[in-house]
Amino acid sequence: MKRHFDADLDDLRGSLLRMGGLCEEMVQSAVKVVIERDESRLAAVQEWERQVNALHIEIDDVCLRLIALHQPAAGDLRLIAAAIKINSDLERVGDQAVNIAETGVYLCKEPKIKLGDIPRMVQVAVGMLKDSLDAFARGNVDLAREVIKRDDEEDRLKSQTFNELVYLMQSDASAIQRGMGIILIARNLERIADHATNIAEDVIFMVLGKDIRHSADPHPASGMEGADAKLKEG
Amino acid sequence: MRPMSLPAESSATPKAMPIAMSVRDLRASYGAASVLKDVNLEVRERTVTAIIGPSGCGKSTLIRCLNRMHEAIPGATCDGDILLGDRNALALDPVLLRREVGMVFQRPNPFPTMTIAQNVAAGLVLNGVCDHAVLAETVEKSLRRAALWDEVKDKLDAPGVGLSGGQQQRLCIARALAVEPRVLLLDEPCSALDPIATGRIEELLLQIKDQLTVVIVTHNMQQAARVSEYTVFMLMGEMVEYGLTRQMFTKPTDKRTEDYITGRFG
C-alpha cells in the first residue's frame, strides 16, 4: 500500500541527493582552484555553500516534522535517522570545499608548489562521496562497503603527502606557508573521505539496521601524527 | 509450529527474568471459526509485554485465554497448554486463577452501585475478607499503586462511576491490584481515554511492572513502544514475531511486522 508518507520520504531522499550533488560540485570546483590555479571558481563555491546551508536547515526541519507527525518505526525510522546524519556530513563536506577553495586562492597568488598526491586524493575523495550518495539513493549495501574500504587509501595518500611536504619545508624554509596550505588541503580532502565513509556507514544502518561504526579500527595512526613526529625529529 | 523462542540474550538486552506465564500450541476458536493457531509464547516476570496486530488477529482472545475468560463465552473453545509459573492454568479453578491473573478491559467498568472504596475492595470482599482495617489499608495501598489516591482520598464514599473516564480506568486497575495478582492483563486500556489520562496509565504501568507482570493489548503502537520491553506481533491468529520492543520497532525481522508497524499493511 502506497502511503502519503512515502511521498514525503521520497522528497527527503531527493533533497539529500540534491544537496549531495551540490557538495560534489563544490569539491570539484574547489580543487580546480588549487590544481588549475583558477581562483575565479571561489565565488561559485561560496554561492553553492549558501545553498547547501539552506538545505541543511530545511532537511533537518523536514526530518523533525516527519518524526513529530508520523512517529516512524523500523525502516522509515532508520531512513530518517540516517538522513539527519547524512545531512550533517554533507554540510561539513561543503565547509571543507570552501576551505580548499580559500586556501587555493592564497596559493594562486604564490609561486607554484609541489602538490604531492593531492590530485589522486581528489579522485579518491570525490569518488567516495559520489558512490556513497549512489549507495544511499539505491540502498546499495555492497557499494557502501566498497566506499568504506577506500578510506584507507585516502588516509595513506594523506600521510604520503604530509611526509613529502614536511621534507620539502625542511629543505626550503620559503615554502613553509605554501606547504602548510597543501597540508591543509590534504587534510580537507581526507575529511571529505571520512564524511563519505560516515554516509556509507549510515546507508548500511539504513538498509540492514546494522550499526557497523567503530566495529574495527578503520583509521590507523593519522598522517598528521607521522608528520608531527618527523617535525620533532627534524 | 514450534514455540516462538524468546529474544536472544546479550549485553544489549535487559536482564532476563524468569517465565511468569507460558503458552504452548494454543488454539482457540469461536464455534467453527479458528481464532488462534498454535500460538507459543513465554511471558517474562515483572516486564511489560505488548501484543499488537490488526483487528481480528486474535490478540484479545489470546489474553482472554490466559485467565480463562475465553472459555466462558458460549461456543468458545481453547486447546493447548497454559502455564502459570509451572502450574497448569487449565487445571486450576478459574476463579482462583483470576485472582492471580487479573484483567482490565477496554472500557472502564466500575461497579455502578458501589463507592470508590467498595469498588477497590470488591475482590477481597468476594474472597471473604471482612476486616475493616485490612480492607481500608488495601484500598489505600491499591489506590496509591494505581496513582489515584491523591485524587480520591477525600471522596472514597462517592460513587465510582462519578469519576472521569481516566480515573475510572485507574480505579479498575486499583481493583485488579487489590487482590495482589501476579499477572495483570490489559485489553486496550487506553482506547477510550484522552492523551492525559493515557499518559497517567502508561506511567502507572511503568511503576507497577517492578512488582508484577503486565501483558497489554494495544492498537497504539507508540504506546507499545513506550511501555513495553517485549512485543508480540500477531496476524490472522498466528504469532508472527516476538522480540525486544526496541528491536521490533527499529529492526523487525519479519516483513509483515515491518509492514504493519510502518502502516503499509493492507
Interface residues (C-beta under 8 A of the other chain):
Chain A: M1 R3 F5 Q71 P72 A73 A74 G75 D76 L77 R78 G209
Chain B: M221 Q222 A225 F249 T250 K251 P252 T257 E258 I261 T262 G263 R264 F265 G266
